[in-house]
Amino acid sequence: MPYELQTGYQTLLESAKQRHSRGPQALSYESVIMYNLPDERGHFGPYGGIFVSETLLHALSELRDAYGTYRQNSEFVEEYERELKHFVGRPSPIYHAKRWSKLLGGAQIYLKREDLNHTGSHKINNVIGQALLARRMGKQRVIAETGAGQHGVATATIAARLSMECVVYMGAADVHRQAANVYRMKLLGATVVPINSGSRTLKDALNEAMRDWVSNVENTFYIIGTVAGPHPYPMMVRNFQCVIGDECRMQMIELVGRQPDAVIACVGGGSNAMGIFYPYINDTSVQLIGVEAAGDGIGTCRHASSLIGGSPGILHGNRTYLLQDKNGQIINTHSISAGLDYPGIGPEHAWLHDTRRAQYVGIRDDETLKAFHDCCHIEGIIPALESSHALAYAAKIAPNLGQDKLLLVNLSGRGDKDMHTVAERAGITF
């Protein structure tokens, strides 16, 4: 860990320790910030907003009105919470990775087990909310884009449950490396459309999903899987996902009597990270750390770290940080994890980065694979490659921190889907 990062981190943790000494939930005035974004136009500072064709303006207006109405509707909220409890299996537990923490010899690592949700990741939290909203809006057809396949599986699952037509767009490269999830989607009745244009990954799948929505806006609801896209999607997805952080705030008090010193989550578009970050934003005694995919290294052209290696621009209906050339053309990305292989990031993450409320770091493919195998061998948990980025960073900084420090990692998904990729890297064929 670079010295300047360690120094800033230790200072923050010492400040947090002093505040926590006043009581498990006590906060000083200085540790509380007032945060209430986005604004009514969907902006997080200079990021976010609505940058779409005129064809979609009516659809987005309709969506904003419906979401604004139903998010306050007790029947809608009760149905959503009932589905989370009885269909998804929430609350997901927090697990103390005690053996791994001991071997690392530093901070204690706790895992928020989103991998235990029905369908195997955090994606289902958001998809249920959007699907219930689609039904109330009279939309009987849902579409989605997916990279790692987990969002596609979650969408296909809820579409089957609610008897909706479902079409999932997926880059052809991701179809290959996520073959198991493709089959799961088809088993659930979804039509999976491989995309062979561009880099044949998540960006291209999202492009095709947007084109579908423009053509079928009257009967189709687009279930976006991350905190990106035009307003109200970044806000809406975040609000459905913040059940993660809401649970953590209660569970950490029950487990250890206080909140963690840092919350760590992988970031592609950033929905799992915003889901756990958002309930902690106003509490600056908790550091927020987003982990991007550094691929073969930030210094190479083969990575997917939009905040570390990118610049502001407009893509997929919102303004945010993008990986682009000097002419504003989107460049190809690389990550071992299909779910992080995207050239942009949610606009709220861009704002948290610029205001330094959250810190964003990169983890390479090789570091990710080591954390993946360590988690398997030491804790008996097979994590998703996306989540393994966050695990790798936690394992990287834990030895430099005292044993009284607490790191909470969002284990956003399970690794069944990644067996093919990991085996290929190891030269193993099935």
Helices and strands as residue ranges (DSSP letters): H 3-20, G 29-31, E 43-44, E 47-48, H 54-70, H 74-83, I 84-88, E 94-96, H 98-104, E 108-113, G 114-116, H 123-136, E 141-146, H 150-161, E 165-171, H 172-177, H 179-187, E 191-195, H 202-215, E 220-222, H 233-241, H 243-256, E 262-266, H 271-277, G 278-280, E 287-295, H 306-309, E 311-315, E 318-322, G 338-340, H 347-354, E 358-364, H 365-374, I 375-379, H 385-397, G 398-400, E 406-411, G 416-418, H 419-425
